[in-house]
Amino acid sequence: MRISFISFGAMAILAAVAAGQKPVVNYDESKAGSYTLPNPLVMSSGEPVRDARAWREKRRPEILHLFEENVYGRTPTGRPPAMHFKRVERSASALGGKAVRKQITVYFKRDESGPAIDLLLYLPKNARGRVPVFLGLNFNGNQAIHADPGIRLSRAWIRENRPMGIVNHRATEAARGVESTRWQVEEILERGYGVATACYGDIDPDFDDGFQNGVQPLFYKPGQTRPAPNEWGAIGAWAWGLSRLLDYLETDKDVDARRVAVLGHSRLGKTALWAGAQDERFAMVISNNSGEGGASLARRNFGETVEILNRNFPHWFCANYRQYSKNVAALPVDQHMLIALAAPRPVYIASAEEDRWADPRGEFLAAKAADPVYRLLGTDGLAASDWPPVGQPVSSRIGYHIRSGKHDVTLYDWQQYLNFADKYLKTGR
Ligand code: GCU
């Protein structure tokens, strides 16, 4: 069977064309425009940020707040009081004896009604002590990440994809292993790491239903029916879900929860960056091809734009974000400041050469513009002044690579993340 991942970029363009609006997408570097980025080391008041303490106590909270109010929306603080974990399965000898497999369900209500997240965790079989773990959400259900028949079929709402075994928005047996190239489980385990994942649809199904079916309603005040204009959308909910999964990992004695890397691809790469920004328990943050609204600069007009994002995915961001659709220059932040919110923790930004929709150069430039914050905090920042050639990773505390090929997560990407983790995560912080 030939499996092809849908190009969401192409779909978005087709949808816009069908709706009679011709999206203006620029792919000409000479027309990317000129812009001035907000300075991450100057307070909104104009006061310069001179030391680590001023960053920590003043500017960092200010930037976080600006992203909440204008981009992703505010996330409720605290866990639902009735949240609890249930281990539903464990195998001491999965994947031909290479792994310990655990499956856990996170419930938010005492009676276990409403949204629940099914977590899949693989740990290296003969680990000595607690292991560091990569945690990321998946698109097509846990069973998609590996052909292992022991993985429970996802119960989430998933985007229809018959060639990949997603029928009537549900995973079928045919959906086993269909996304396995994106999750190099054996490679990860061999290198001494665990891997944990859950389907993003468990947290908030990825369509615009007015925020009735995800985790948002758990937090509505009496009479509230949807998030306020400065409250979380789907990306905020997915990021919140990652923190709840980390809550579980903190309880698992086989996991070193102080060494968890949060990662994601594409819209889930945007999500990983936002999760890492809000929740400093994540020891490392990895953004794979996250593009517009993720690692790439909003002010650069190349590939997807804020306007296109808001038009095609109105449920991802907070409603306030829409006011910038036609005026990105008015945004009080740009995406380099999101990367800087990971500082001084190691952060990795990965691009793909053919992923022009995500503006690979804009991803690099954002990583570069986060460098002064990392340096102020005493790290080496991003050790590259120019955009590196394809296939030549930069492994400073802000890591970066651009690989050949399309919008995807590949073995090459994983190998770089593992090398990066060996350097910054294995030895502790
Ligand atoms: C679309 C969207 C991107 C997003 C991508 C994905 O292409 O325009 O912003 O990153 O889908 O999540 O695959």
Residues whose N, C-alpha, C, O or C-beta is under 5 A from the ligand:
A	BS01	GCU	F8 G9 A12 H265 S266 R267 L268 N289 S290 G291 E292
